[in-house]
Amino acid sequence: MKIKEVIVVEGRDDTVAVQRAVDADTIETNGSAVNKACLERIALAKERRGVIILTDPDYPGDRIRNVVNEHVPGCKHAFLPKDEAISKNGDDLGVENASIEAIRMALSHVLQTYEEPLETITWDDLHAAGLIGGPCAKQRREHLGILLKIGYANGKQLLKRLHTFHISESEFREALIEVYREEQQ
């Protein structure tokens, strides 16, 4: 599988994992210390070939994703579910731990950000759906993030991602139905 875009990852181990899964070039941010030179390389790559951001499904990974997206708007995003990025002994979370299949799956469901968010889903919708403020809200958000391929997010981040990735009300409702269906089993 050849990827034309340059994939932004956190470090060397992530590059190795991605290149085991697909034929692609990467730019490494060297963790959360994303410097100006790195951001300039990412901007050039976006201009020439396009960029896909694939960071660890944790707080530092989200921070890197946000820093890059803020300085280089319009990047594409791929998300790995947390359970696909945990090391065999369970003590490490990252792209480098993901299987070839999980990386390929994440890269086959790339999402584009939009400068003008689609704001049809509201905070009240999230609350009414049991995605914030309830005993199972975190698990529901995690499952919803997997189904919509937008990764896990807290309530505020979820609403922003739904808007940023132009998730329609119908996509949201269909995924929510599946969340509840599986919860009942």
Secondary structure as a PSIPRED ss2 file (coil, helix, strand):
# PSIPRED VFORMAT (PSIPRED V4.0)

   1 M C   1.000  0.000  0.000
   2 K E   0.000  0.000  1.000
   3 I C   1.000  0.000  0.000
   4 K C   1.000  0.000  0.000
   5 E C   1.000  0.000  0.000
   6 V E   0.000  0.000  1.000
   7 I E   0.000  0.000  1.000
   8 V E   0.000  0.000  1.000
   9 V E   0.000  0.000  1.000
  10 E C   1.000  0.000  0.000
  11 G C   1.000  0.000  0.000
  12 R H   0.000  1.000  0.000
  13 D H   0.000  1.000  0.000
  14 D H   0.000  1.000  0.000
  15 T H   0.000  1.000  0.000
  16 V H   0.000  1.000  0.000
  17 A H   0.000  1.000  0.000
  18 V H   0.000  1.000  0.000
  19 Q H   0.000  1.000  0.000
  20 R H   0.000  1.000  0.000
  21 A H   0.000  1.000  0.000
  22 V C   1.000  0.000  0.000
  23 D E   0.000  0.000  1.000
  24 A C   1.000  0.000  0.000
  25 D C   1.000  0.000  0.000
  26 T E   0.000  0.000  1.000
  27 I E   0.000  0.000  1.000
  28 E E   0.000  0.000  1.000
  29 T C   1.000  0.000  0.000
  30 N C   1.000  0.000  0.000
  31 G C   1.000  0.000  0.000
  32 S C   1.000  0.000  0.000
  33 A C   1.000  0.000  0.000
  34 V C   1.000  0.000  0.000
  35 N C   1.000  0.000  0.000
  36 K H   0.000  1.000  0.000
  37 A H   0.000  1.000  0.000
  38 C H   0.000  1.000  0.000
  39 L H   0.000  1.000  0.000
  40 E H   0.000  1.000  0.000
  41 R H   0.000  1.000  0.000
  42 I H   0.000  1.000  0.000
  43 A H   0.000  1.000  0.000
  44 L H   0.000  1.000  0.000
  45 A H   0.000  1.000  0.000
  46 K H   0.000  1.000  0.000
  47 E H   0.000  1.000  0.000
  48 R H   0.000  1.000  0.000
  49 R C   1.000  0.000  0.000
  50 G C   1.000  0.000  0.000
  51 V E   0.000  0.000  1.000
  52 I E   0.000  0.000  1.000
  53 I E   0.000  0.000  1.000
  54 L C   1.000  0.000  0.000
  55 T C   1.000  0.000  0.000
  56 D C   1.000  0.000  0.000
  57 P C   1.000  0.000  0.000
  58 D C   1.000  0.000  0.000
  59 Y H   0.000  1.000  0.000
  60 P H   0.000  1.000  0.000
  61 G H   0.000  1.000  0.000
  62 D H   0.000  1.000  0.000
  63 R H   0.000  1.000  0.000
  64 I H   0.000  1.000  0.000
  65 R H   0.000  1.000  0.000
  66 N H   0.000  1.000  0.000
  67 V H   0.000  1.000  0.000
  68 V H   0.000  1.000  0.000
  69 N H   0.000  1.000  0.000
  70 E H   0.000  1.000  0.000
  71 H H   0.000  1.000  0.000
  72 V C   1.000  0.000  0.000
  73 P C   1.000  0.000  0.000
  74 G C   1.000  0.000  0.000
  75 C C   1.000  0.000  0.000
  76 K E   0.000  0.000  1.000
  77 H E   0.000  0.000  1.000
  78 A C   1.000  0.000  0.000
  79 F C   1.000  0.000  0.000
  80 L C   1.000  0.000  0.000
  81 P C   1.000  0.000  0.000
  82 K H   0.000  1.000  0.000
  83 D H   0.000  1.000  0.000
  84 E H   0.000  1.000  0.000
  85 A C   1.000  0.000  0.000
  86 I E   0.000  0.000  1.000
  87 S C   1.000  0.000  0.000
  88 K C   1.000  0.000  0.000
  89 N C   1.000  0.000  0.000
  90 G C   1.000  0.000  0.000
  91 D C   1.000  0.000  0.000
  92 D C   1.000  0.000  0.000
  93 L E   0.000  0.000  1.000
  94 G C   1.000  0.000  0.000
  95 V H   0.000  1.000  0.000
  96 E H   0.000  1.000  0.000
  97 N H   0.000  1.000  0.000
  98 A C   1.000  0.000  0.000
  99 S C   1.000  0.000  0.000
 100 I H   0.000  1.000  0.000
 101 E H   0.000  1.000  0.000
 102 A H   0.000  1.000  0.000
 103 I H   0.000  1.000  0.000
 104 R H   0.000  1.000  0.000
 105 M H   0.000  1.000  0.000
 106 A H   0.000  1.000  0.000
 107 L H   0.000  1.000  0.000
 108 S H   0.000  1.000  0.000
 109 H C   1.000  0.000  0.000
 110 V C   1.000  0.000  0.000
 111 L E   0.000  0.000  1.000
 112 Q E   0.000  0.000  1.000
 113 T C   1.000  0.000  0.000
 114 Y C   1.000  0.000  0.000
 115 E C   1.000  0.000  0.000
 116 E C   1.000  0.000  0.000
 117 P C   1.000  0.000  0.000
 118 L C   1.000  0.000  0.000
 119 E C   1.000  0.000  0.000
 120 T C   1.000  0.000  0.000
 121 I C   1.000  0.000  0.000
 122 T C   1.000  0.000  0.000
 123 W H   0.000  1.000  0.000
 124 D H   0.000  1.000  0.000
 125 D H   0.000  1.000  0.000
 126 L H   0.000  1.000  0.000
 127 H H   0.000  1.000  0.000
 128 A H   0.000  1.000  0.000
 129 A C   1.000  0.000  0.000
 130 G C   1.000  0.000  0.000
 131 L C   1.000  0.000  0.000
 132 I C   1.000  0.000  0.000
 133 G C   1.000  0.000  0.000
 134 G C   1.000  0.000  0.000
 135 P C   1.000  0.000  0.000
 136 C C   1.000  0.000  0.000
 137 A H   0.000  1.000  0.000
 138 K H   0.000  1.000  0.000
 139 Q H   0.000  1.000  0.000
 140 R H   0.000  1.000  0.000
 141 R H   0.000  1.000  0.000
 142 E H   0.000  1.000  0.000
 143 H H   0.000  1.000  0.000
 144 L H   0.000  1.000  0.000
 145 G H   0.000  1.000  0.000
 146 I H   0.000  1.000  0.000
 147 L H   0.000  1.000  0.000
 148 L H   0.000  1.000  0.000
 149 K C   1.000  0.000  0.000
 150 I C   1.000  0.000  0.000
 151 G C   1.000  0.000  0.000
 152 Y C   1.000  0.000  0.000
 153 A C   1.000  0.000  0.000
 154 N C   1.000  0.000  0.000
 155 G H   0.000  1.000  0.000
 156 K H   0.000  1.000  0.000
 157 Q H   0.000  1.000  0.000
 158 L H   0.000  1.000  0.000
 159 L H   0.000  1.000  0.000
 160 K H   0.000  1.000  0.000
 161 R H   0.000  1.000  0.000
 162 L H   0.000  1.000  0.000
 163 H H   0.000  1.000  0.000
 164 T H   0.000  1.000  0.000
 165 F C   1.000  0.000  0.000
 166 H C   1.000  0.000  0.000
 167 I C   1.000  0.000  0.000
 168 S C   1.000  0.000  0.000
 169 E H   0.000  1.000  0.000
 170 S H   0.000  1.000  0.000
 171 E H   0.000  1.000  0.000
 172 F H   0.000  1.000  0.000
 173 R H   0.000  1.000  0.000
 174 E H   0.000  1.000  0.000
 175 A H   0.000  1.000  0.000
 176 L H   0.000  1.000  0.000
 177 I H   0.000  1.000  0.000
 178 E H   0.000  1.000  0.000
 179 V H   0.000  1.000  0.000
 180 Y H   0.000  1.000  0.000
 181 R H   0.000  1.000  0.000
 182 E H   0.000  1.000  0.000
 183 E H   0.000  1.000  0.000
 184 Q H   0.000  1.000  0.000
 185 Q C   1.000  0.000  0.000
